[in-house]
């Protein structure tokens, strides 16, 4: 039977075409699978070790991971939680991990002891070190700590920097009743009223206390004459010579996500929560919102995001020599480079 110029009997039935269709579909799937495998094989594996459990300032890394920016740069990245900057720097120095997030003064101290590390980007550059006290403590300016009880962690970088803060603000430290406590105990000492203030970060430590009791506005060291860089991205010097393309790619993806985290803090928090569902969303959100205030300093306001300024490093180094036992033989250039950051 014919319809027009086409004979139905001359066309293969659908059933007859099934094997060919299945073959083509199978080949397509195989090609896609091989393409995906090839793309995966082309990605360079790397790890990022944080300094602590994820906080607001870590959000750019998770946002870049969630949005595929690291993969777009050819990196298969795994983000690992940390147990403090010292531990992170140790595993980084042993080349167990590729990148690290760590306190920059702790990194400078490690470099002075022969660990070949270097900072390649600044995440928290305006130091959040501050005096933290409960509401009603009447500590609203630096000299208000005179006659008060302070909880100090002897090994804490911010605590050890307190003499610089005292000197800059003409505080008579002999009028402070000093209580030496552990890092774990400092919150409870203040919350229970056994100390009037402690030294801590204004957008992490202060927020943790504020969740339990109202606090006074933190008194920032950086607002009162003390310049100290906070947290940055650290690599080994060997990585700069053996894997420079990887370092540049990682920083390009991170810088892009950092700007997006500043512009859209809820999206950044959602990215962290996706990979760390047990995170405190409220603390994360406050931390990300504060990122814009601390990721830059007046000295690098016109520089590319994550870039560090020489004056900030010179004053940080000077403070470390005077208060944190850094040998005076090392100059600021020994600790950082901006050479691997993307051009604006």
TORDOKE-561587 format. One record per residue (C-alpha): residue in three letters; chain; x, y, z. Coordinates in nm, 2 decimals, decimal comma. Example, Ala and Ser with C-alpha at 12.3 -4.5 7.8 and 13.67 -1.06 7.14 Angstrom:
# residues 2
   type   mol        X        Y        Z
    ALA     A     1,23    -0,45     0,78
    SER     A     1,37    -0,11     0,71
***
This chain:
# residues 344
   type   mol        X        Y        Z
    UNK     A     0,00     0,00     0,00
    UNK     A     0,14     0,34    -0,10
    UNK     A     0,08     0,69     0,04
    UNK     A     0,20     0,96    -0,19
    UNK     A     0,54     0,86    -0,31
    UNK     A     0,63     0,65     0,00
    UNK     A     0,56     0,28     0,04
    UNK     A     0,50     0,19     0,40
    UNK     A     0,63    -0,16     0,32
    UNK     A     0,97    -0,02     0,21
    UNK     A     1,05     0,14     0,55
    UNK     A     1,20    -0,07     0,83
    UNK     A     0,96    -0,11     1,13
    UNK     A     1,04     0,06     1,46
    UNK     A     1,11    -0,28     1,61
    UNK     A     1,36    -0,35     1,34
    UNK     A     1,53    -0,02     1,41
    UNK     A     1,56    -0,08     1,78
    UNK     A     1,90    -0,25     1,77
    UNK     A     2,05     0,04     1,58
    UNK     A     1,90     0,29     1,81
    UNK     A     2,02     0,11     2,11
    UNK     A     2,37     0,09     1,96
    UNK     A     2,38     0,46     1,89
    UNK     A     2,25     0,54     2,24
    UNK     A     2,51     0,31     2,39
    UNK     A     2,79     0,47     2,18
    UNK     A     2,67     0,82     2,29
    UNK     A     2,67     0,71     2,66
    UNK     A     3,01     0,56     2,62
    UNK     A     3,15     0,88     2,45
    UNK     A     3,00     1,09     2,73
    UNK     A     3,14     0,87     3,00
    UNK     A     3,48     0,87     2,83
    UNK     A     3,46     1,25     2,80
    UNK     A     3,37     1,28     3,17
    UNK     A     3,65     1,04     3,26
    UNK     A     3,90     1,24     3,05
    UNK     A     3,79     1,57     3,21
    UNK     A     3,82     1,42     3,55
    UNK     A     4,17     1,28     3,47
    UNK     A     4,28     1,63     3,36
    UNK     A     4,19     1,78     3,70
    UNK     A     4,48     1,82     3,93
    UNK     A     4,41     1,70     4,28
    UNK     A     4,47     1,93     4,57
    UNK     A     4,37     1,97     4,93
    UNK     A     4,30     2,28     5,14
    UNK     A     4,34     2,25     5,52
    UNK     A     4,15     2,50     5,72
    UNK     A     4,27     2,64     6,05
    UNK     A     3,96     2,54     6,24
    UNK     A     3,60     2,42     6,18
    UNK     A     3,44     2,63     5,91
    UNK     A     3,36     2,99     6,00
    UNK     A     3,24     3,29     5,80
    UNK     A     3,58     3,38     5,67
    UNK     A     3,61     3,03     5,52
    UNK     A     3,29     3,08     5,31
    UNK     A     3,47     3,18     4,99
    UNK     A     3,64     2,84     4,96
    UNK     A     3,31     2,65     4,99
    UNK     A     3,14     2,89     4,76
    UNK     A     3,41     2,84     4,49
    UNK     A     3,38     2,46     4,54
    UNK     A     3,00     2,46     4,52
    UNK     A     2,99     2,68     4,20
    UNK     A     3,26     2,47     4,03
    UNK     A     3,52     2,75     4,01
    UNK     A     3,80     2,52     4,12
    UNK     A     3,71     2,26     3,86
    UNK     A     3,69     2,54     3,59
    UNK     A     4,05     2,61     3,69
    UNK     A     4,14     2,25     3,65
    UNK     A     4,15     2,16     4,02
    UNK     A     3,99     1,87     4,20
    UNK     A     3,99     2,03     4,55
    UNK     A     3,91     1,87     4,88
    UNK     A     3,85     2,10     5,18
    UNK     A     3,96     1,96     5,52
    UNK     A     3,88     2,10     5,87
    UNK     A     4,17     2,20     6,09
    UNK     A     4,27     2,19     6,46
    UNK     A     4,44     2,53     6,49
    UNK     A     4,69     2,72     6,28
    UNK     A     4,99     2,55     6,43
    UNK     A     4,86     2,20     6,33
    UNK     A     4,77     2,33     5,98
    UNK     A     5,11     2,47     5,93
    UNK     A     5,28     2,15     6,04
    UNK     A     5,09     1,93     5,80
    UNK     A     5,14     2,19     5,52
    UNK     A     5,52     2,20     5,59
    UNK     A     5,53     1,82     5,58
    UNK     A     5,35     1,85     5,23
    UNK     A     5,06     1,64     5,35
    UNK     A     4,83     1,91     5,22
    UNK     A     4,86     2,15     4,93
    UNK     A     4,71     2,48     5,06
    UNK     A     4,64     2,60     5,42
    UNK     A     4,44     2,87     5,59
    UNK     A     4,64     2,99     5,89
    UNK     A     4,71     3,28     6,12
    UNK     A     4,98     3,48     5,95
    UNK     A     5,18     3,56     6,26
    UNK     A     5,18     3,19     6,34
    UNK     A     5,31     3,13     5,98
    UNK     A     5,58     3,39     6,02
    UNK     A     5,69     3,22     6,34
    UNK     A     5,70     2,89     6,16
    UNK     A     5,92     3,04     5,89
    UNK     A     6,16     3,17     6,15
    UNK     A     6,20     2,81     6,27
    UNK     A     6,30     2,69     5,92
    UNK     A     5,96     2,57     5,78
    UNK     A     5,96     2,69     5,41
    UNK     A     5,62     2,85     5,40
    UNK     A     5,49     3,16     5,23
    UNK     A     5,16     3,35     5,23
    UNK     A     5,01     3,40     4,89
    UNK     A     4,68     3,57     4,98
    UNK     A     4,52     3,75     5,27
    UNK     A     4,17     3,66     5,38
    UNK     A     4,14     3,83     5,72
    UNK     A     4,38     4,12     5,69
    UNK     A     4,24     4,39     5,92
    UNK     A     4,29     4,21     6,25
    UNK     A     3,97     4,13     6,44
    UNK     A     4,17     4,10     6,78
    UNK     A     3,97     4,29     7,03
    UNK     A     3,86     4,33     7,40
    UNK     A     3,54     4,13     7,45
    UNK     A     3,33     4,20     7,76
    UNK     A     2,97     4,15     7,87
    UNK     A     2,72     4,43     7,86
    UNK     A     2,74     4,63     8,18
    UNK     A     3,12     4,58     8,22
    UNK     A     3,17     4,95     8,12
    UNK     A     3,46     4,86     7,89
    UNK     A     3,40     5,08     7,58
    UNK     A     3,75     5,22     7,52
    UNK     A     4,10     5,09     7,58
    UNK     A     4,18     5,25     7,92
    UNK     A     3,86     5,11     8,07
    UNK     A     4,04     4,78     8,13
    UNK     A     4,24     4,95     8,41
    UNK     A     4,11     4,82     8,74
    UNK     A     3,94     4,52     8,57
    UNK     A     4,00     4,15     8,56
    UNK     A     4,13     4,01     8,23
    UNK     A     4,13     3,65     8,11
    UNK     A     4,44     3,58     7,91
    UNK     A     4,56     3,27     7,72
    UNK     A     4,94     3,28     7,76
    UNK     A     5,00     3,12     7,42
    UNK     A     4,73     3,31     7,23
    UNK     A     4,87     3,54     6,96
    UNK     A     4,62     3,82     7,03
    UNK     A     4,68     3,79     7,41
    UNK     A     5,05     3,81     7,36
    UNK     A     5,00     4,12     7,15
    UNK     A     4,80     4,29     7,43
    UNK     A     5,12     4,48     7,55
    UNK     A     5,14     4,65     7,21
    UNK     A     4,78     4,75     7,25
    UNK     A     4,84     4,87     7,60
    UNK     A     5,15     5,07     7,49
    UNK     A     4,97     5,24     7,20
    UNK     A     4,69     5,34     7,43
    UNK     A     4,89     5,43     7,75
    UNK     A     4,72     5,16     7,95
    UNK     A     4,87     5,10     8,29
    UNK     A     4,89     4,72     8,29
    UNK     A     4,98     4,71     8,66
    UNK     A     4,62     4,81     8,72
    UNK     A     4,48     4,50     8,54
    UNK     A     4,43     4,18     8,74
    UNK     A     4,55     3,92     8,50
    UNK     A     4,40     3,57     8,50
    UNK     A     4,59     3,31     8,29
    UNK     A     4,34     3,06     8,15
    UNK     A     4,32     2,79     7,87
    UNK     A     4,18     2,87     7,53
    UNK     A     3,88     2,64     7,61
    UNK     A     3,81     2,81     7,95
    UNK     A     3,82     3,17     7,85
    UNK     A     3,45     3,19     7,74
    UNK     A     3,31     3,04     8,06
    UNK     A     3,54     3,26     8,27
    UNK     A     3,38     3,57     8,12
    UNK     A     3,03     3,43     8,09
    UNK     A     3,03     3,33     8,46
    UNK     A     3,15     3,67     8,57
    UNK     A     3,49     3,56     8,69
    UNK     A     3,67     3,79     8,45
    UNK     A     3,56     4,13     8,31
    UNK     A     3,71     4,09     7,96
    UNK     A     3,91     3,86     7,73
    UNK     A     4,10     3,90     7,41
    UNK     A     3,94     3,74     7,10
    UNK     A     3,81     3,79     6,75
    UNK     A     3,53     4,04     6,72
    UNK     A     3,33     3,83     6,47
    UNK     A     3,39     3,48     6,60
    UNK     A     3,47     3,47     6,97
    UNK     A     3,25     3,77     7,04
    UNK     A     2,96     3,62     6,85
    UNK     A     2,99     3,29     7,05
    UNK     A     2,96     3,48     7,38
    UNK     A     2,68     3,70     7,25
    UNK     A     2,47     3,39     7,17
    UNK     A     2,46     3,33     7,55
    UNK     A     2,47     3,67     7,70
    UNK     A     2,46     4,03     7,57
    UNK     A     2,80     4,19     7,51
    UNK     A     2,95     4,54     7,49
    UNK     A     3,07     4,64     7,14
    UNK     A     3,42     4,48     7,10
    UNK     A     3,71     4,72     7,13
    UNK     A     3,93     4,64     6,82
    UNK     A     4,30     4,66     6,84
    UNK     A     4,31     4,78     6,48
    UNK     A     4,09     5,08     6,57
    UNK     A     4,34     5,18     6,84
    UNK     A     4,69     5,19     6,69
    UNK     A     4,78     4,82     6,64
    UNK     A     4,83     4,68     6,29
    UNK     A     4,84     4,30     6,27
    UNK     A     4,75     4,08     5,98
    UNK     A     4,51     3,81     6,06
    UNK     A     4,46     3,50     5,84
    UNK     A     4,58     3,41     5,50
    UNK     A     4,63     3,14     5,24
    UNK     A     4,96     2,96     5,28
    UNK     A     5,17     2,72     5,06
    UNK     A     5,52     2,57     5,07
    UNK     A     5,78     2,75     4,88
    UNK     A     5,83     2,43     4,68
    UNK     A     5,47     2,47     4,55
    UNK     A     5,56     2,81     4,40
    UNK     A     5,84     2,65     4,19
    UNK     A     5,69     2,31     4,12
    UNK     A     5,32     2,39     4,08
    UNK     A     5,29     2,76     4,00
    UNK     A     5,00     2,71     3,76
    UNK     A     4,81     2,53     4,04
    UNK     A     4,87     2,81     4,29
    UNK     A     4,76     3,08     4,04
    UNK     A     4,45     2,88     3,94
    UNK     A     4,35     2,83     4,31
    UNK     A     4,38     3,19     4,39
    UNK     A     4,19     3,30     4,08
    UNK     A     3,89     3,08     4,18
    UNK     A     3,91     3,19     4,54
    UNK     A     3,93     3,56     4,47
    UNK     A     3,63     3,53     4,24
    UNK     A     3,43     3,35     4,51
    UNK     A     3,54     3,59     4,78
    UNK     A     3,39     3,88     4,60
    UNK     A     3,07     3,69     4,54
    UNK     A     3,05     3,59     4,91
    UNK     A     3,08     3,96     5,00
    UNK     A     2,80     4,04     4,76
    UNK     A     2,57     3,76     4,85
    UNK     A     2,63     3,64     5,21
    UNK     A     2,33     3,40     5,22
    UNK     A     2,45     3,21     4,92
    UNK     A     2,79     3,18     5,08
    UNK     A     2,64     3,04     5,40
    UNK     A     2,43     2,80     5,20
    UNK     A     2,75     2,67     5,03
    UNK     A     2,92     2,60     5,36
    UNK     A     2,61     2,43     5,49
    UNK     A     2,59     2,21     5,19
    UNK     A     2,93     2,06     5,27
    UNK     A     2,92     2,10     5,65
    UNK     A     2,55     2,06     5,74
    UNK     A     2,63     2,07     6,12
    UNK     A     2,76     2,43     6,09
    UNK     A     2,59     2,71     6,29
    UNK     A     2,41     2,91     6,01
    UNK     A     2,36     3,22     6,23
    UNK     A     2,73     3,25     6,33
    UNK     A     2,83     3,18     5,97
    UNK     A     2,60     3,46     5,84
    UNK     A     2,74     3,71     6,08
    UNK     A     3,09     3,60     5,99
    UNK     A     3,04     3,64     5,62
    UNK     A     2,88     3,98     5,67
    UNK     A     3,19     4,09     5,85
    UNK     A     3,42     3,96     5,59
    UNK     A     3,39     4,28     5,38
    UNK     A     3,52     4,48     5,68
    UNK     A     3,82     4,27     5,75
    UNK     A     3,94     4,13     5,41
    UNK     A     4,11     4,46     5,33
    UNK     A     4,30     4,73     5,52
    UNK     A     4,35     5,10     5,44
    UNK     A     4,68     5,01     5,29
    UNK     A     4,55     4,77     5,03
    UNK     A     4,21     4,92     4,96
    UNK     A     4,30     4,98     4,59
    UNK     A     4,48     4,65     4,55
    UNK     A     4,33     4,33     4,40
    UNK     A     4,12     4,12     4,64
    UNK     A     4,35     3,90     4,86
    UNK     A     4,66     4,11     4,79
    UNK     A     4,87     4,20     5,09
    UNK     A     5,05     4,54     5,14
    UNK     A     5,41     4,59     5,23
    UNK     A     5,33     4,85     5,51
    UNK     A     5,09     4,60     5,68
    UNK     A     5,35     4,32     5,67
    UNK     A     5,63     4,56     5,79
    UNK     A     5,43     4,66     6,09
    UNK     A     5,31     4,31     6,16
    UNK     A     5,67     4,19     6,15
    UNK     A     5,78     4,48     6,38
    UNK     A     5,51     4,39     6,63
    UNK     A     5,61     4,02     6,62
    UNK     A     5,97     4,11     6,68
    UNK     A     5,88     4,33     6,98
    UNK     A     5,60     4,11     7,13
    UNK     A     5,60     3,76     6,98
    UNK     A     5,97     3,66     6,98
    UNK     A     6,02     3,68     6,61
    UNK     A     6,40     3,71     6,53
    UNK     A     6,48     4,06     6,39
    UNK     A     6,69     3,91     6,11
    UNK     A     6,39     3,82     5,90
    UNK     A     6,23     4,10     5,69
    UNK     A     5,87     4,12     5,58
    UNK     A     5,95     4,00     5,22
    UNK     A     6,04     3,66     5,36
    UNK     A     5,68     3,60     5,45
    UNK     A     5,45     3,68     5,16
    UNK     A     5,41     3,73     4,78
    UNK     A     5,14     3,88     4,57
    UNK     A     5,29     3,74     4,24
    UNK     A     5,04     3,46     4,20
    UNK     A     4,72     3,66     4,24
    UNK     A     4,50     3,73     3,93
    UNK     A     4,54     4,07     3,78
    UNK     A     4,23     4,30     3,83
***
